[in-house]
Amino acid sequence: MTDPRPHGPAAPDPEDERSAPPGAWSGRFAEPISERVARFQASVGFDRRLAEADIDGSLAHARMLAAAGVLSREDLAAIERGMGEIRADIRAGRFAWSLADEDVHLNIEKRLTALVGDAGKRLHTGRSRNDQVATDLRLWLRSEIDAMAARLRALRSALAGLAQRNADTVMPGFTHLQVAQPVTFGHHLLAYEAMFARDSERLADCRRRVNRLPLGSEALAGTSYPIDRARVARELGFDALCGNSLDAVSDRDFAIEFAAFASLAMVHLSRFAEELVLWSNPRFGFVAIADRYCTGSSIMPQKKNPDVPELVRGKAGRVVGHLTGLLVLMKAQPLAYNKDNQEDKEPLFDTVDTLADCLELVADLVANGLAPVPARMREAAREGFATATDLADYLVRKGLPFRDAHEAVARAVREAEARGVDLGELPVADLARFSPLVGADVVDVLTLEGSVASRNHPGGTAPSRVREAAAAALARIEAEAAAR
Ligand code: ARG
């Protein structure tokens, strides 16, 4: 026999599986769903990850129902007791998940009823799995967002710290991957801090829309029970209510927004990873990556492969794929809830896991596993005539129109290239052949240090500015952490 569920979700332990479940809606049906359909539609294999959020949401709902007089005090006490036991069992890994009970919600509700009887059956009053799952997912994502924000801050502070220590380390800056102008390594690292700082802003903005309460929308139209949604929102720490019940049960914008944030963060990580791959290549030799982030080759004894950056680069594709998947999942879905939405979880879970892994690994690599090699950086800057623009600017300061200065320096570069030397190594008298404006003071602008020091304005690469910018970044990160 072939495997009956080649593409099915990860199944719970086989001993927990029952054949054809009656389902929560069984009275309506003349026959149970088939084993094959049960496996196809069950989500408990992955959505059990929402269990704690599901319990929190249920408890807030039950307390509100009791306060409204819909549920008795005794029933509430029974529900609280049962949920406490279920939570402990889940944490201890001894909860018996059942595929027959479809999803995390029905598994927990069924167990609650087994533990406390009719009180368990009353919990679902004024609620539907549609507003329940939307609430669970938002609660879960909110706590993941807070953990992700901390990881982003850790990466940013690793980058800013390394930048601070390398405010004077000169390297070639590139455009078109050709040596362009000298920059400092610190400045280069702070460019990445700036990207991840924007990611932090986007994440905080995304959190505002995640943190709204769908519960109370019931299946789609709201409920006739005298519910107090504001009370539930308060207890669960939501900032606001979802304003329209139809939208509340079907909206997955918040998941898409998170995936968009994560995709962009992964794209930033992939850019940094790509530079690490290049820089650690002996042809560049700008940095050494600690051995524990690299592997060897099974056949070529000399190889040291930058696996971690390569994988980070690769995993960006997978997260962007999840964003695309979620967008297409929602495209053209009619109102309100559709079972399609069960497909939101796996991409969202994997997005969170992948980004978390990558942020943690890269932060650790930057903080503890990356050694710059300043001598190699200098050499590359010199070989690339990185101070050519400085020479042109020098001539402009002496009165030459910029276009003429550009041309004069271009000819000087050609001469230096032919002689196999850097511009700064051409004797002043030879440089003066390209423009009579060249004087003895030209040597100052042709040094790498002179070049970076002259770019002394906010956002510039001068070491003093880089130190300032790194300190400001570290202060911002600390303030963000304190504001949580
Ligand atoms: N497991 C479902 C999901 O993830 C829960 C909601 C089911 N609602 C329903 N009407 N069948 O979306």
Residues whose N, C-alpha, C, O or C-beta is under 5 A from the ligand:
A	BS01	LIG	S43 D103 R129 N130 V133 N341 Q342
